[in-house]
Amino acid sequence: MKSKDYCRSAEIELTTWKAKLYDVIRKIDKLPTGDKEKMLGSVGDLNILVTELEDRIDQLRIACPADWKPEKDTLGAKIEGLGDKVDGIEKELFAYDFGG
């Protein structure tokens, strides 16, 4: 895969994750105040992740590395961890939706 192709597909994938994070944040914002307060730590974590994604997306748009293998490995690990984090928060949200 060419470097530019990789950077473009990584940018698309990270933008998709960013949208998913915004969706989760919006769901949390709709919770009753007491439930929302219980999830403040998660919201803070999500906002940090959004900022990291925005930085990485900007980096991919501006300076796509010629040797993208190290970048690919780093992004792959981050995306894997991001999926686990979002799954955990969504399970927590599901519990709040049903009075957990």
Backbone torsions as a table, in degrees:
resi	resn	phi	psi	omega
1	MET	NA	134.4	178.1
2	LYS	-70.5	152.7	-177.7
3	SER	-57.2	-46.9	-179.2
4	LYS	-63.3	-39.2	177.8
5	ASP	-64.1	-43.0	178.3
6	TYR	-61.2	-47.8	-177.8
7	CYS	-61.0	-40.5	179.9
8	ARG	-66.1	-44.4	-179.5
9	SER	-69.9	-34.3	175.6
10	ALA	-65.6	-40.3	177.7
11	GLU	-60.5	-43.9	179.0
12	ILE	-63.3	-44.5	-179.5
13	GLU	-64.5	-43.1	179.5
14	LEU	-66.7	-36.1	177.1
15	THR	-65.5	-37.2	176.2
16	THR	-63.6	-44.2	177.7
17	TRP	-63.2	-39.5	178.6
18	LYS	-60.3	-42.3	177.7
19	ALA	-63.1	-41.1	178.2
20	LYS	-62.1	-41.2	178.8
21	LEU	-63.6	-42.5	177.1
22	TYR	-60.9	-39.1	177.7
23	ASP	-61.2	-44.0	179.2
24	VAL	-64.7	-43.0	179.0
25	ILE	-60.9	-41.7	178.4
26	ARG	-63.4	-39.4	177.4
27	LYS	-62.9	-41.5	178.7
28	ILE	-64.6	-40.0	179.2
29	ASP	-60.5	-26.5	-178.6
30	LYS	-84.6	-7.5	-179.9
31	LEU	-69.2	155.1	172.3
32	PRO	-59.4	153.8	-174.3
33	THR	-51.3	-46.1	-179.0
34	GLY	-60.7	-44.4	179.0
35	ASP	-68.3	-38.3	180.0
36	LYS	-62.7	-40.8	179.7
37	GLU	-61.7	-34.8	179.3
38	LYS	-66.6	-21.3	-175.8
39	MET	-106.0	12.5	-177.7
40	LEU	-57.1	-40.0	178.3
41	GLY	-61.4	-41.3	178.9
42	SER	-65.8	-40.1	179.3
43	VAL	-63.6	-42.2	177.6
44	GLY	-60.2	-44.0	177.7
45	ASP	-61.3	-42.4	-179.6
46	LEU	-64.5	-41.8	179.2
47	ASN	-64.1	-37.1	175.9
48	ILE	-63.9	-43.3	178.8
49	LEU	-62.5	-41.0	178.5
50	VAL	-60.7	-44.6	179.2
51	THR	-61.9	-43.3	177.8
52	GLU	-62.1	-41.7	178.6
53	LEU	-63.7	-43.8	179.1
54	GLU	-59.9	-43.2	178.5
55	ASP	-61.9	-44.5	-178.9
56	ARG	-66.5	-40.6	178.2
57	ILE	-61.9	-46.1	177.9
58	ASP	-59.8	-42.0	179.6
59	GLN	-61.5	-42.9	179.9
60	LEU	-66.3	-35.1	179.6
61	ARG	-70.9	-39.0	-173.2
62	ILE	-85.1	-47.7	-171.5
63	ALA	-135.7	81.8	177.2
64	CYS	-73.8	119.9	-176.3
65	PRO	-67.8	144.2	178.0
66	ALA	-67.4	-38.8	176.1
67	ASP	-103.8	98.6	-171.7
68	TRP	-94.6	-0.6	-178.4
69	LYS	-58.2	-49.7	178.5
70	PRO	-61.7	-39.7	179.0
71	GLU	-63.9	-41.1	179.4
72	LYS	-61.4	-43.8	179.7
73	ASP	-63.7	-43.9	179.5
74	THR	-63.5	-47.1	-179.8
75	LEU	-63.5	-41.1	179.4
76	GLY	-58.6	-44.0	179.2
77	ALA	-66.1	-41.3	180.0
78	LYS	-65.8	-41.4	-179.4
79	ILE	-65.3	-39.7	176.9
80	GLU	-60.2	-47.1	178.7
81	GLY	-64.7	-36.0	179.0
82	LEU	-64.1	-41.9	177.8
83	GLY	-60.5	-43.0	178.2
84	ASP	-63.6	-41.9	-179.1
85	LYS	-63.5	-47.5	-179.3
86	VAL	-63.8	-41.8	178.2
87	ASP	-58.9	-44.2	179.7
88	GLY	-62.9	-42.8	-179.8
89	ILE	-68.8	-39.4	178.5
90	GLU	-64.6	-36.6	176.2
91	LYS	-64.2	-40.2	177.6
92	GLU	-63.9	-42.2	177.3
93	LEU	-62.1	-42.3	179.7
94	PHE	-58.9	-40.8	178.7
95	ALA	-62.8	-39.5	178.9
96	TYR	-68.6	-36.0	178.9
97	ASP	-61.2	-29.6	-177.7
98	PHE	-110.8	27.2	172.8
99	GLY	76.4	21.9	-179.0
100	GLY	-78.3	NA	NA
